[in-house]
Amino acid sequence: MAPIQFRALLIVSAVLRVVLILYGEWQDAHMEVRYTDIDYIVFSDAASLMASGKSPFQRSTYRYSPLLAFLLLPNSILHRSWGKFIFSAADLLVGLFIRIILKLRGVPEKLSMISVIVWLFNPFTFTIGTRGNCEPIVCALVLWVFICLMNGRVLQAAFWYGLVVHFRIYPIIYALPILVILDPHVFRPGQKPRLQYWNRWQDSPQSSSVTRLTQLLCPWFLLKSALTRERILFSFISAAVFFLFTGLFYHLYGWDFLYEALLYHLTRTDPRHNFSIYFYHIYLQYHRKLSILEKLVSFLPQLVVQVVLVFSFAKDLPFCCLVQTVAFVAFNKVMTAQYFVWFFCLLPLVLAWSNMKLKWKGLSCIALWVGGQLHWLFWGYMLEFKGQNVFLQLWMASIIFLAANTYVLVSLIRDHRFSPVFAQLETTSKDSKKLK
């Protein structure tokens, strides 16, 4: 009965997305405000250039891997909405992968279905793909890496991880927690890792993070424990895949590709449409290159928070990646609405381990996060459409939104039941000698 219910959910959500794509075509043709995301027009133009044998980077503001333009080649052959169907299909695939991951972890059917619904019927997520945003592809690839790891397919996980980092650079932040979980006590040659199943009352101690931090003070222990077969293979293959695609496209499109698709995102500064608290400083200094000190001021908070989160929660991989992503987006120099989908795809993976009640704590998190965003959008509207000088008000709105994101992040951590994905395999006498 349960698989039929899931198929029904998938069919209904697929029909919803098809209807929205068709409606978007009508709105674009008859209304002043377009339904289609401006980025989708950029993707389509880049694909058209590629189809005619030119560089996709001749289209200004195209700052993605040429793989994306390649996927959208049928836009200029079959129909301009081809890409929207591809992105929406990836959106549905995310729902399927969420269900697979939760089933592998033994989550009860009811909780699993609720978690899938949180993704499939979230207004923010089902409009992302239908408006023509490519983020669902990235989300699907990230979840597929998790599935490969949970099934012990480290080499496959490495390949797809290298590909997704090439496609969209931000998943590089997941490298450290992935390497942490590739523990020799969990992953062994010829053995499938043993998963730790869902338990309503499970709450593993998190004090192990202190132990790991202490162990870092011993360089010999760090070297011996870090250089395991699985970690070396994962690092080598994922790096090889990343550099293979990067080298290929550098050969085809030269510096334009390297700068626009990769380096630009490391130095990106947006003075408009940016929820970040740094936007006002960026706006005031837009025609002057930021100093090293200014870059460090914005980078250090991100780095410190990321390291603390990894060493606290790495064993609970989906939760670790969720809080990493929320923190990364909240403290980034650039924060746009499409970034929010990065953590929306991870949220359903951890709901079954949350003690947070929808009433009132859950509602307060939703209200503060949505309210903070709407408050920012109001001042953004006054600036962009009314031409009013409200930069200070917009900056204050960014600070309030950061506070809302921080509240949500802290609430997620406080109400989460820490649950490592993998259980340690039993150590034989032969294994213990190898590990010494």
Disulfide bonds with the S-S distance in Angstrom:
none
